[in-house]
Amino acid sequence: MPADPETAPAPPPRRLLVRGVNWLGDAVMTTPALLRLRERFPQAHITLLTATKLADLWFHHPAVDAVITLAPGEPPWRVGRRLRAENFDLGLVFPASPRSAWEVWFGRVPRRVGFAGQWRRWLLTDVVERPPAYVRMRKRSPAEIRRLIGSPEGSKGDALPPTRTLPTHAPIEVEGAVRQQLSAAQPQTGGPTSSAPSNLPPEAHQVFHYLHLVRHLGACTQPLAPCLCLSAAERTDARARVQALAGQSALPGHKPWLGLNAGAEYGPAKRWPVANFVAVAREVSRQTGAVWLILGGPNDRLLAAEIQQNLPGAVNLTGRTSLRELMQALTVCDLLLTNDTGPMHLAAALGTPVVALFGSTAPALTGPGLPGDPRHEVLWARVPCAPCFLRVCPVDFRCMHALSVEAVTQAVLRRLGQVWPG
């Protein structure tokens, strides 16, 4: 008997379009969902629609067959016109913006799946509600921040609170079946909790947000660690490539190579002071003989030059690498010391241990790797106004000033001691 067309399952898609996110770190956090999507539809041809600046990220990735790039400033209707020629039968929209839904709608993709959002429900055929643990990253107003810290003047004279350290995210009890589902795949580690993000379950992390969307298509939501891929040739050539980029600066093979990423594209509220980075790097080098690779994008050149001037022996690669070369450099680093930014997520997805410094953002939502991964260490301060999610601090930058040089130095030495045999 033929199946009832109203109850029969839809045939698997042959040509599947994924509209990717626009920030580097967010793109890395979509990789577990993409891998689960590939697992769900192994025969489908999966194309990723992504910003041009992120296209190289997806070379050799097992979840992606092809990439279509978005030109800066290209209007949605023109993007859609290009998509029509590809004859996609299903579109999955990761961003929650109206624009991303318009692009797929203009592309005449017959089935369009995405999160509910303002001014876009009617553009989607399958509207997916946010998961129960979803937390909106709401920016606090300056008035709210001043109220939270207890003084209209920003309490500039108050003593700063102590630094707290935790292995990425301290495990938190979650009710019932959710905890059972995660226990097999999520590493469990001990550690103290602190301030605002600590009352959030692991499922609040953005990795789970994207997994929830592919669940609508029948994909497994068991968490996977974010994963990026270098080819065998890229991995073999990585040290030689970094040495070539370093030019006259010789990189000794018998000492640790450590990455230092002091920038943050989002804004200065996420940047630990440069002088503090220099102080940590000097002390770690004094104790271990480590060589520091200064990493970052073109907008970080002035900041990186200041670090290089005050850090003898450091090799400055800032603004001199392509995205693939940055991935190679992160792969050869024994550890990365970084703010909460795109290279932090890159390093974790490539298997490099990370010491990450958080201030205005929440590690429970966007920390490196999977929640609880013991390879990484996050430092953040117990201040009442964090996370504020602002680009610029309107008061005294207490969240970052509260992270002491001593605490960060010890975190780097701890992690390095686990991976460097010397």
C-alpha positions in Angstrom: 0.0 0.0 0.0 1.5 3.4 -0.9 2.3 5.7 2.0 -0.1 8.5 2.8 1.5 11.6 1.3 0.5 13.6 4.4 2.3 11.3 6.8 5.1 9.8 4.7 8.6 11.1 5.7 10.1 13.6 3.2 12.7 12.1 1.0 16.3 12.9 2.0 17.7 16.0 0.3 20.0 15.5 -2.6 21.3 19.1 -2.7 21.5 20.8 0.7 22.4 24.4 1.3 23.6 25.6 4.7 23.7 29.4 5.2 26.7 29.8 7.5 27.3 32.4 10.2 29.4 35.5 9.8 32.0 35.5 12.6 35.0 33.2 12.6 34.5 31.9 16.2 30.8 31.3 15.5 31.6 29.4 12.3 33.9 27.1 14.3 31.1 26.4 16.8 28.8 25.3 14.0 31.1 22.4 13.0 29.6 19.8 15.4 26.1 20.5 13.8 27.6 20.3 10.3 29.2 16.9 11.1 25.9 15.6 12.5 24.1 16.9 9.4 26.6 14.9 7.2 26.0 11.9 9.4 22.2 12.3 8.9 22.4 12.7 5.1 25.6 10.9 4.0 24.6 11.0 0.3 23.6 14.6 0.1 25.7 17.2 -1.6 26.2 19.9 1.1 27.1 23.4 0.1 28.0 26.1 2.5 27.0 29.8 1.8 29.5 31.9 3.7 31.3 35.2 3.9 34.3 35.4 1.6 36.7 35.9 4.5 35.7 32.5 5.9 35.7 30.5 2.7 39.2 28.9 3.3 38.1 27.6 6.7 36.1 24.8 5.0 38.8 23.3 2.8 39.1 19.6 3.5 36.2 19.6 6.0 34.3 16.3 5.8 30.9 17.9 6.3 31.2 20.4 3.3 31.3 19.5 -0.4 31.3 23.0 -1.8 31.4 26.6 -0.8 29.5 29.6 -2.2 30.9 33.0 -1.1 29.0 36.2 -0.2 30.6 39.3 -1.6 30.8 42.2 0.8 27.7 44.4 0.4 26.0 41.9 -2.0 22.2 42.4 -1.7 20.1 39.3 -0.7 18.1 39.3 -4.0 21.4 39.0 -6.0 22.6 36.2 -3.7 19.3 34.4 -4.2 19.6 34.7 -8.0 22.9 32.9 -7.8 21.4 30.2 -5.6 18.6 29.4 -8.0 21.0 27.9 -10.5 22.1 25.3 -7.9 18.7 23.7 -7.6 18.9 23.2 -3.8 16.0 21.2 -2.3 16.6 22.1 1.3 18.1 25.1 3.0 19.3 25.3 6.6 19.8 28.8 7.9 22.2 29.1 10.9 22.0 32.9 11.5 18.9 34.3 13.0 19.0 37.5 10.9 16.2 38.5 8.5 18.8 38.9 5.7 20.0 35.3 5.8 16.4 34.0 5.5 15.8 36.5 2.6 18.8 35.0 0.7 17.4 31.5 0.8 13.9 32.7 0.1 15.1 34.6 -3.0 17.0 31.4 -4.0 13.6 29.6 -4.2 14.8 26.8 -2.1 11.6 24.8 -1.5 12.2 23.8 2.1 13.8 26.5 4.3 14.7 25.6 8.0 15.8 28.1 10.6 15.3 29.6 14.0 12.3 31.8 14.8 13.2 35.5 14.6 11.8 38.9 14.1 10.6 39.7 10.6 11.5 36.3 9.1 9.0 33.6 10.1 7.1 33.9 6.9 10.4 33.4 4.9 10.9 29.9 6.4 8.9 26.8 5.8 10.1 25.2 9.0 10.4 27.6 11.9 12.4 26.1 14.8 12.0 27.5 18.3 15.1 28.2 20.4 16.2 25.3 22.7 15.2 25.5 26.4 18.8 26.3 27.5 19.2 29.1 25.0 20.5 32.4 26.5 20.3 35.6 24.5 23.5 37.6 24.6 21.8 40.9 25.6 24.0 44.0 25.9 23.8 45.7 29.2 23.2 49.5 29.2 25.8 51.7 30.9 23.1 52.7 33.5 22.5 49.0 34.3 26.2 48.3 34.7 26.6 51.2 37.1 23.6 50.0 39.1 25.1 46.4 39.2 28.4 47.6 40.5 26.7 49.8 43.1 27.8 53.3 42.2 26.8 56.0 39.7 30.5 56.7 39.2 31.4 53.2 38.4 33.0 52.4 41.8 36.5 53.2 40.4 38.0 53.2 43.8 36.7 49.7 44.8 39.1 46.9 45.4 39.1 44.4 42.5 37.9 40.9 43.2 40.2 37.9 43.0 40.7 36.0 39.7 38.9 32.7 39.4 40.1 29.9 37.2 38.1 27.0 35.9 38.6 24.2 33.3 36.5 25.8 30.5 33.1 25.4 32.3 32.6 23.7 35.6 30.1 20.9 35.4 26.7 21.8 36.6 23.9 19.4 37.6 21.2 19.2 34.9 17.9 17.4 35.5 17.0 14.0 34.2 17.6 12.6 30.7 19.6 15.6 29.5 22.5 14.7 31.9 22.3 11.0 30.9 22.5 11.9 27.2 25.6 14.0 27.7 27.5 11.9 30.1 29.0 9.6 27.5 30.3 12.3 25.2 31.1 15.2 27.5 34.3 15.2 29.6 33.5 15.9 33.2 36.0 18.0 35.2 36.0 19.6 38.6 36.6 23.2 39.4 35.2 26.3 41.0 32.2 28.2 39.7 31.9 31.9 39.6 29.5 34.9 38.9 27.1 35.3 36.1 27.7 32.3 33.7 28.1 29.7 36.4 24.3 29.0 36.8 24.0 28.0 33.2 23.9 24.4 32.1 26.4 23.1 29.5 23.6 23.1 26.9 23.6 26.9 27.0 26.8 26.8 24.9 26.5 27.9 21.3 27.5 24.4 20.1 24.3 23.0 21.4 22.3 25.9 19.9 23.3 24.8 16.4 22.9 21.1 17.2 19.3 21.9 18.2 18.6 23.2 14.7 19.8 20.1 12.9 17.8 18.0 15.3 14.8 19.3 13.4 16.0 17.4 10.4 16.5 14.2 12.4 20.2 14.6 13.1 21.7 13.2 16.4 22.4 15.9 19.0 25.0 14.0 21.0 27.7 16.7 21.3 30.9 16.6 19.3 33.9 18.8 19.9 34.3 21.5 17.2 36.6 20.2 14.5 38.6 21.8 11.7 40.8 20.0 9.2 44.2 20.5 7.7 45.3 18.3 4.9 48.2 15.8 5.5 50.4 18.0 3.4 49.5 21.1 5.4 50.2 19.4 8.7 53.6 18.0 7.4 54.5 21.5 6.1 53.3 23.5 9.0 56.6 24.0 10.9 58.5 24.8 7.7 55.8 27.2 6.7 55.8 29.0 10.0 59.6 29.2 9.9 59.4 30.7 6.4 57.0 33.3 7.6 59.3 34.1 10.5 62.1 34.9 8.0 65.4 35.7 9.8 64.0 34.8 13.2 65.1 31.3 13.9 62.7 29.1 15.8 64.4 26.5 17.9 63.0 23.0 17.6 64.0 22.0 21.2 61.9 24.7 22.9 58.1 25.1 23.3 56.4 27.3 20.7 53.6 29.3 22.3 51.0 31.4 20.5 50.0 34.8 21.8 46.8 36.4 20.5 46.2 39.8 22.2 43.6 41.2 19.8 39.9 40.8 19.6 38.0 41.9 16.5 34.8 42.6 18.4 36.2 45.4 20.5 38.5 46.6 23.3 36.2 45.3 26.1 37.4 41.8 25.2 41.1 42.7 25.3 43.4 42.1 28.3 46.0 44.9 28.6 49.0 44.5 26.3 51.4 45.1 29.2 49.9 42.1 31.0 50.4 39.8 28.0 54.0 40.9 27.8 54.6 40.3 31.6 53.2 36.8 31.3 55.1 35.9 28.2 58.4 37.2 29.7 57.9 35.1 32.9 56.9 32.0 31.0 59.9 32.3 28.7 62.2 32.9 31.7 61.0 29.6 33.3 60.7 27.4 30.2 62.7 29.0 27.4 59.5 29.2 25.3 59.4 31.1 22.0 56.3 33.2 21.5 54.5 33.5 18.1 52.5 36.8 18.1 49.3 36.1 16.1 46.4 38.2 14.8 44.8 39.9 11.9 45.7 43.1 10.0 43.8 45.2 12.5 46.1 43.9 15.3 49.4 45.1 13.8 49.9 48.1 16.0 49.1 46.1 19.1 51.4 43.3 18.0 54.3 45.6 17.2 54.1 47.0 20.8 54.3 43.4 22.1 57.2 42.5 19.9 59.1 45.6 21.0 58.8 44.6 24.6 59.2 40.8 24.2 62.7 39.9 23.1 62.8 36.8 20.8 59.2 36.9 19.9 58.2 36.2 16.3 55.5 38.5 14.9 53.2 36.9 12.4 50.3 39.3 12.9 48.6 40.2 9.6 51.1 38.1 7.6 49.2 34.9 7.4 46.3 33.7 5.4 43.5 31.9 7.3 45.0 28.5 6.3 48.5 29.7 7.4 47.1 30.9 10.7 45.6 27.4 11.2 49.0 25.9 10.4 50.7 28.2 13.0 48.1 27.3 15.6 48.7 23.6 15.0 52.4 23.9 15.7 51.9 25.9 18.9 52.1 23.8 22.1 49.6 26.3 23.6 47.7 29.5 22.8 47.3 32.4 25.2 44.4 34.4 24.0 41.4 36.7 24.6 37.9 35.4 23.7 38.2 35.7 19.9 38.2 33.7 16.7 41.7 32.3 16.9 40.8 30.9 20.3 38.1 28.7 18.7 40.4 27.9 15.8 43.1 26.6 18.1 40.7 24.5 20.2 39.2 23.0 17.0 42.6 22.1 15.8 43.6 20.3 19.0 45.9 23.0 20.5 45.4 23.7 24.3 44.1 27.1 25.0 44.4 29.5 28.0 41.6 32.0 27.4 40.8 35.3 29.1 37.2 36.3 29.4 35.8 39.6 30.6 32.7 41.1 28.9 31.6 37.8 27.5 30.5 34.5 29.0 32.6 31.3 28.8 29.5 29.2 29.5 28.2 30.4 26.1 31.2 30.7 23.9 34.2 29.1 25.6 36.8 27.1 23.7 35.9 23.5 22.6 33.1 21.6 24.4 32.1 22.5 27.9 34.3 20.7 30.3 37.2 19.9 27.9 40.2 19.5 30.3 42.7 20.6 27.7 41.7 24.2 28.0 41.6 26.7 30.8 39.4 29.8 31.0 40.1 32.7 33.4 37.4 35.2 34.2 36.7 37.5 37.1 33.8 37.6 39.6 32.3 41.0 38.9 28.6 41.8 39.0 28.4 43.5 35.6 29.8 40.6 33.6 28.9 39.5 31.1 27.8 42.8 29.5 28.5 41.9 25.9 29.6 45.4 25.1 32.4 46.4 22.7 33.7 49.1 24.9 33.6 49.2 28.7 31.6 52.2 30.0 33.2 52.1 33.5 36.5 50.9 34.8 37.3 47.7 32.8 37.2 45.8 36.1 36.5 42.4 34.5 39.8 42.4 32.7 41.9 44.3 35.3 40.8 41.7 37.8 42.7 38.9 35.9 46.1 39.1 37.5 49.4 38.5 35.7 50.3 35.9 38.4 47.1 33.9 37.8 47.5 33.9 34.1 51.1 32.9 34.3 50.3 30.0 36.5 47.6 28.9 34.1 49.9 28.9 31.2 52.6 27.0 33.1 50.0 24.4 34.2 48.8 23.7 30.7 52.3 23.7 29.2 53.4 21.2 31.9 50.8 18.8 30.6 51.9 18.9 26.9 55.6 19.8 26.9 57.9 17.0 28.0 60.8 19.3 28.9 
